[in-house]
C-alpha cells in the first residue's frame, strides 16, 4: 500500500492519480490518495474517474476539515447494477368518449 499527497495539485489531481495507479501501483495493490475537498464535487468525480479507469474504490472519507482520502485498489470494479424501467401504458381521458 502506498500513500500519495495530491493536495498541492488542487483541482487538477485526477490525471496524476490515474498515472500513479497505472505506473506505480502493482496489480491487486492499494493506493491511498489525499486531496482537497473544495466544493465537494471532487469526491464524486474521483469515484467516477476511478471506476471509469477500471479500478475499485475501497474507501472514501473525510480526513480533516479540508482534506479527503480515498483508497483505491488496482483490480477491476464490480459492474454497476442496471435498473430496469417498467413500461406503463398511459390512458388519455379524451380517448374514452
C-alpha positions in Angstrom: 0.0 0.0 0.0 1.3 3.4 -1.0 0.1 6.9 0.1 0.1 9.9 -2.2 -0.5 13.5 -1.2 -2.2 15.2 -4.1 -3.2 18.4 -2.2 -0.7 20.6 -3.9 -2.4 19.9 -7.3 -5.7 21.5 -6.0 -8.4 20.7 -8.6 -6.1 19.1 -11.1 -5.2 15.8 -9.4 -7.2 13.3 -11.5 -4.7 12.7 -14.2 -1.9 12.4 -11.7 -3.9 9.9 -9.6 -4.5 7.7 -12.7 -0.9 8.0 -13.7 0.2 6.8 -10.3 -2.3 3.9 -10.4 -1.1 2.9 -13.8 2.7 3.1 -13.3 3.4 3.0 -9.6 0.8 0.5 -8.2 1.1 -3.2 -8.8 -2.0 -5.3 -9.7 -4.0 -6.1 -6.6 -2.2 -3.4 -4.5 -4.0 -0.5 -2.8 -3.2 3.2 -3.0 -4.2 6.0 -0.6 -4.8 9.4 -2.2 -5.2 12.6 -0.2 -6.8 15.6 -1.9 -8.6 18.9 -1.0 -12.3 18.7 -0.6 -13.0 22.1 -2.3 -16.7 22.3 -3.2 -17.3 18.5 -2.6 -17.6 17.9 -6.4 -14.1 16.3 -6.3 -15.4 13.5 -4.1 -18.0 12.1 -6.6 -15.8 12.9 -9.6 -12.9 11.0 -8.1 -15.1 8.0 -7.6 -16.3 8.2 -11.2 -12.8 8.6 -12.5 -11.6 5.6 -10.6 -14.5 3.4 -11.8 -14.1 4.5 -15.4 -10.4 3.8 -15.3 -11.1 0.2 -14.3 -10.1 0.4 -10.6 -12.0 -0.3 -7.4 -12.8 2.4 -4.9 -12.4 0.7 -1.5 -13.0 3.6 0.9 -13.7 7.4 0.8 -13.6 9.5 3.9 -13.1 13.0 5.3 -9.6 13.2 6.6 -9.9 16.6 8.4 -11.8 19.9 7.7 -10.3 20.5 4.3 -8.9 17.2 3.0 -10.4 13.9 1.7 -8.9 10.5 1.5 -9.7 7.7 -0.9 -8.4 4.1 -1.0 -8.2 2.6 -4.5 -7.4 -1.0 -5.3 -5.9 -1.9 -8.7 -8.5 -4.5 -9.6 -11.4 -4.3 -11.9 -14.5 -3.0 -10.2 -17.8 -4.9 -9.9 -20.2 -3.9 -12.6 -22.7 -1.2 -11.6 -26.2 -2.7 -11.4 -28.6 -1.6 -14.2 -32.1 -0.7 -13.1 -34.8 -1.9 -15.3 -37.6 0.5 -16.1 -41.1 -0.8 -16.4 -43.1 0.5 -19.3 -46.6 1.6 -18.4 -49.4 2.4 -20.8 -51.0 5.8 -20.3 -54.7 6.2 -20.9 -55.8 9.5 -22.3 -59.1 10.6 -20.8 -60.1 12.2 -24.2 -60.0 8.8 -25.9 -62.7 7.3 -23.7 -65.5 9.4 -25.2 
